[in-house]
């Protein structure tokens, strides 16, 4: 019997849906970042301000929501964990504003949360999440490949991942294994092929043979 790659084991275990594995393999960075901020007295005030402002991300008026988002962004680092937590808010308005803000953050620490957001029900959230990963550049690859290995059967994940990878290649971050993965992510290709290709690219990263 051929070896079953770790990326494909979920096919044999239907009790582990893709989103569950995605949360397990890509836990949010919000908790760690928040803990670091709370340990720094200089950041305490900013973190509190960000939390108070976040309620306005669900204002009925879209212009007001954008103003609140920009006020939070102006706070810098203290707003980061609040935006990351907002990606899981029940309100699509809040998630959209958070994804929009994070798309301009260019911080590799946001990559796991942005990868998870690529499966959001709201197209705008998915779009901004993907754009945020492109802005991070090669630093997003580990989280992106983890996401693909966890939920390669998801059409949303495959479509968004292909978009990100194509733009990374266009920006000069090319690699043979990534090119193979992009081809495997074509809608006409079996989902399992994307799982195989993502695992190969992951193994190459772990061996130090491609961008990190």
Secondary structure, 3 states (H helix, E strand, C coil): CCCCCHHHHHHHCCCCCHHHHHHHHCCCCHHHHHHHHHCCHHHHHHHHHHHHHHHHHHCCCHHHHHHHHHHHHHCCHHHHHHHHHHCCCCCHHHHHHHHHHHCCCCCHHHHHHHHHHCCCCCHHHHHHHHHHHHHHHHHHHHHHHHHHHHHCCCHHHHHHHHHHHHHHHHCCCCCHHHHHHHHHCCCCCCHHHHHHHHHHHHHHHHCCCCCC
